[in-house]
């Protein structure tokens, strides 16, 4: 793969350069070894791939003797607090800090890192962008985007292993959490033979897959199930049952006492319904916006393309957006686009 080898002299956060070709793992590893201060970032409303990748790389850099900060707009989510090294994750400070290197992981656009996070990053010699979202515009100085990889955690495993960077049991546990959650516990179509090979290599690092999977998939708070009960009672079907959706008003979330992370994965109950091709979850946010999560069971019904129309992005089978407007209005507009997409399959 081709890549630029010279390091920038200007602050890339200001110019947001775009690379059309991937950097090599060797070039990225050279930057990791050469510099001393790092901040590891990922997207707002983080999932297991985001946090697992952040913690894994933070731990690896610590073992290299580097000064490392791991920031996320939401901090460490309750459901992932069991991950080793989770104490590294903090919310960004109120005053900017300077770093040699900024690492943006699993984040399709710089804006998805969050306003507070971006404001907290002062000057930086190098921005590194590692991701698997095909909608990523390739911001940064060193860029590695692999849209075939089912998780950013898989890319990081390949980086660490191929470049003889630290990879111990704690790092492996975080990478397993990253890969497992972003592949639906190795069930989604993006799961490849290489994914299973990496999972086997991770197990050889000493992790115990049973207890870890129980923490990931069988330790939900009761309030999340109460939320699911309410949402299932409000299911909506369109296009002869090919599009399924439910909506969560702010008032309902407040009444139930749920927190944002309780919503993650609930859309899978819609996707699992026989005959459903596109599933949509609408969550009303403060400030007059609606968080849209979309899933598809057919690549021809490309939910990334739909979300791009609403200034979002993601993958063909999993995408999202934050859309200004009232909950019902946004839901009607997005559902109309989803219905159009599934109807086109019959033409």
Secondary structure, DSSP 8 states (H G I E B T S, - for coil): -----S--SS-HHHH--B-SS---HHHHHHHHHH--EEEEEE-SS--HHHHHHHHHHHHHHHHTT-EEEEE-TT-S-GGGTTSTTGGGEE---SS-EEEEEEEEES-SSGGGG-HHHHHHEEEEEEEEEEE--TT---BSSEEEE-TTSS-HHHHHHHHHHHTT----HHHHHHHHHHHHHHTTTTTSTT--HHHHHHHHHHHTTT--HHHHHHHHHS---HHHHHHHHHHHTT-EEETTTTEEEEEE-HHHHHHHT--GGGGTTTHHHHHTSTT--EEEEEEEETTTEEEEEEEESSTTS-HHHHHHHTT-EE-SSEEEEEEES-HHHHHHHHHHHHHHHHHGGG-
